[in-house]
């Protein structure tokens, strides 16, 4: 049984990665329903939370059915991160996660996210401040290092464990790599093999099939896997991996009707959480992902992104089902 503090996650948990503009409550709802064991909020700016910025505060919204759920924070100032850990704890998540992995310029170039991989002493001090500021378990998500010359994940893992983090997720790329090339899990496996490391180690990067999940589980010995981009438009991946690990067999792929049903659920939650106007607008980025691979989908996508009521969108989705089912009969 893999545990973070007292939180039991099962024998080989599958985690939903925190993804900006993706892993909001509506998206988390469909992933939870399809097998995600542990989820995180979108990452929250400590500066924004201190300023009481509406967007940052809204990201603190969590729901009982999501548990266990972690709130992920990022920032460059130690005192601000400490204060934000206190604020986030009052939202009553199950854990607090610190982002030391985000590679994008407007985060890393401000001294936050993956930038802390260039200043391990500051990373340690910041993490210690967060650990002391909350009664909740603190976890960390990071990368192998800043670049190929500074793959310092082993030092990071040992030092952060020493000051009290209770799990570590490692993305198998450096900051310089961004999301390019193939993730290298070799160092992730070495961290897990390190006899000094006793906390759970989760691997992240390029897991997009049940076969790969099983292969990486066996080869690198991690305690669980975090899935990000492969879940976008395809929340079924969590249950598919679980079934394959358990039986060695594949679940049937989701039908077009399944895709439409999940898309409608996602849209419905988006509207209930954000209001109709914003909920419909922010759902537009998801349609292409839900219907990836569907021939001649472009005209439907154009109609979906132009529609401005739930009824109109639901009608288009039903039309997609009717047309494509007729074509395949």
N, C-alpha and C positions, 0 to 999 in steps of 0.2 A: 504494500500500500504506500503510495507516494503522498507525503504530507508536507504542507507549508504551515509551520506552527501546528495548530490543532485542526487545520483544514484538510480533510481527507479528499483526495482527488482520484482515487482508483489506482489500478495497477500500472497503467501507462496512459496518463492523461493527454488529451489533445487540447491545446490552448488556442484561442483566437487572438491574433496579434492586434495590438492597438494601432489603428491606421487613421490618420487625419482625414476628415471628410468622408470616411467610410464607416468606421465602427461606432456609430451612434446607436442609441437604444433601438430604433427600428431594425437596423441591420443585425444587431446583437440578438434581437428576438428571434429572427429566423435561423440564426446559427445555433442558438441554445436549443431550439426545437429540433434541430437536426444533429445534435450530439456533442456540441462544444462543452468541455468540462470546466474550463476556467476562461473568463473573458476579462477584458480591460476596457476602460473608457478610451476615447480618443485622448492623445496626450494634451495636458493642460498646462498652459504657460503660468509659471509662478508669478511673473510680473503682472499678467492679466488678472490673476486671482486676487492678488494684493490690491489692485486698483478697482476690484469689484466689477471688472468688465463683464458685460452681459454674456458674451459668447463663452468666456471661461467658466463663469458661474453655472451656465446652463449645462455644461459638460459634466457637472457633478451629479446630474440626475441619474439615479439608479433605481431599479425595481426589484421587488422580492424574488420574482421568478428567475432573475439573472444569477442569483448566488450559486457559487462564490464569484464575486466580482471585485476587481481591483481598480483603483483610481491611479492613473499614471501622470506623474508630474515631470516637468523639465524646467531648467533655469540655469543661470550662471552665477547667481549670488547666494552664498551659503545661508545668510540670515533670512533672505526671502524664501528660500526653499524650506527652511525650518518652520517659518510662520505658515507657509502653505500646507505643510504636512499637518499642522494642527487644524487648519480650516477643512482640509479634505477629510480628516478623521471624523469630524463632526457630521459629515454626510453619511456616515455609517457604512462604508464599504467593508469588505472582508480583509483587504490588505492595501498597502500603498506600494506602488511601483515607481522606480526612478528611471527615466529615459536617459541613458548615456550612449544611445546608438543612432539617433536620427542624424542623417548625413546632409540634409538639405541646407543650402547656404544661409537662409534667413534664420536658421537655428544654430548651426555649427559656427558660423562666422560671428555670432554674438556670444560665443563662449559657452554655449549650452549643448545638450545632446552629445554627439560623438566628439565634440571639441574637448571634452573632459578627458578623453583618452590621451591627450597630449600633456596632461597635468594630473598625474595619478595622486600626488599628495592632496591636491584640492578635491579630487573626486572622493578620496577617503574621508576628508573632513566634512564634505557636504553630506555624504551618506551617513556618517556618524551623527550629524546634527538631525537628520530626518529620523533616524532610528530612535534617538532620544526624545523626539518631539511627539511620538505617537505610541499608543498602546498596541497598535496593530502590527502584524508581520510586515516587514519591508523586503521587497524584492527588487531586482535590478535587471534591466535589459540593455545589452551593449553589443559591441562588435569585436572582431579579433584584434583590432588595433586601429591606429590612424592610417597607416600605410604598410606596405610590405616590409619596411625596415623597422617597424615598431609594432610587431604583433605581440603585444604584452598581456594577452588575456589571462595567462597563467598567474602572473603577478596580481592582476586585477581581481581574479577569483579568490585568491588566498587572502589578500588584504581586506576585501569587502566582507568575506566570511568572518574574518577575525573581529570586525567591528559590529557584526550582528545581523547581516542580511540573512534571509531564510530560504532564498532560492535565487538562481541566476539563469537568465535566458541569454544565449549567445547566438547572434546572427553570423553566419559563416563568411562574411566579407569584411574588408576594411572600409573605413570611411571613404578613402580615395576611390574605391571601386564603385561606390554608390550601390546600384542594383544591377550592375553589368557583370558579365561573365558568370561562371558557375560558382556557387557557394562552396567553400572548402570546409568540410566538417572535420578534417583531421585534428585540428587543434581543439575543437569542441570535445572530441573523443578523449584527447589527452587530459583535458581538464577533468573530465569525469573519472578517468583512471587514476588521477593524482590521489595518493592515499591521505593527503592532508584535507581533501575536500569531502565534506560530509553532507552538505546541503544538496537538494535536488538541482540537477543541471538539465535544462531544456534546450534542445537544438532548434534552430530556425534558419530557413533559407532553402527555397527551391522544392519543398515537398508539395508535389502536385498530383500524386497518385497513391493508391494503396500499396502498390508494389514498392515504390520508393520509400514509403514510410516504414514498411517491414524491413527492407534492406538496410536503411540507416539505423533503425532500432537495433538490429542484430550486429551491425558493423561497428557502431560507435558507442553503444551501451548507454545512451542517454535515458533519463528518467521519463521523458515525455517529449512531445514535439509541439512547437508553435507554428500555426499556419496563418499566413497572411493573404497574399495576392490570389492564391488558388481558391480561396473561399468567396471571392467577390463574384457575385452572380451564380455561385455554385456552393451553397451552404451544405449540400448533401455530402460533401467530401468528408466531413467528420464521421458520420455514421458509416460511410463506405469504407473508410480506413478501419474503424472499429470492427466491422463485420469481417473484413479480410484478415485482420490480425487474429481474430477468434476462430475463424473457420477455414481460411485459405481460399475462400470463394468470394466472387463478386456479387454485390447486390445489383439488382436490375437498375439500369440507368433511369433517371427521372424522365417521365413522358412529357410531352408538350403540355398536357393538362396539369401535370405536377408543376412545371415551370410557371405556368399562368397562375396557378393557385398561390404559390409562394410569392410571386410578384405582387399579386393583389394584397396578400397579408402584409407585405413590406410597405406597400403604398398606404394601406389603411392605417398602420401604426404611425407612419410618417406624418399623415394628416392629423391624427389624434394628438401626437406629441408636439408638432410644430405649427398646427393650424393649416387650413386648406391651402392658402396661397404658397407659403414657404414649403410645406410638406410636398406639394405637387412639384414645385420648382426643383427642390433638392433630390427628388426621386428620379429626375430625368437622366442623371448620370448612370443609373443602374440598368436601364432597359437593354442596351446593347449587350451587357454582360449576361443578363438572364437568358437572352435568346441567341447567344453566340453559336455560330455554325448553322443557323437557320437560313436557308436559301431565300434570297429576295426579301430580306427583312427590312431593308433600308426605307421603303415607302411607309411601312408601319411605324418605324422609329420616328420618322419625320412627323407623322400624325400624333404619336404619343407625346413628343416633346412640345407640340403646339397646343395640345389639349389642356384645358384649365379647370376642369371639374372631375371629380371622382367618377361620376356616372359616364362621362364621355370616355375616360381612359378605360374603365371596366368594359365598356362596349367594344372598344378597339381590341382589347385583350381577348374577349370572347370571339370576336371575328377572326383573330389569328388562329384560335383553336379550331373553329369551324372550317376555315379554308384549308389549313394544313392537314387536318384529319381527313377531309374529303379527298385531298390529293394523294394520301397514302393508303386509302382503302383499295 
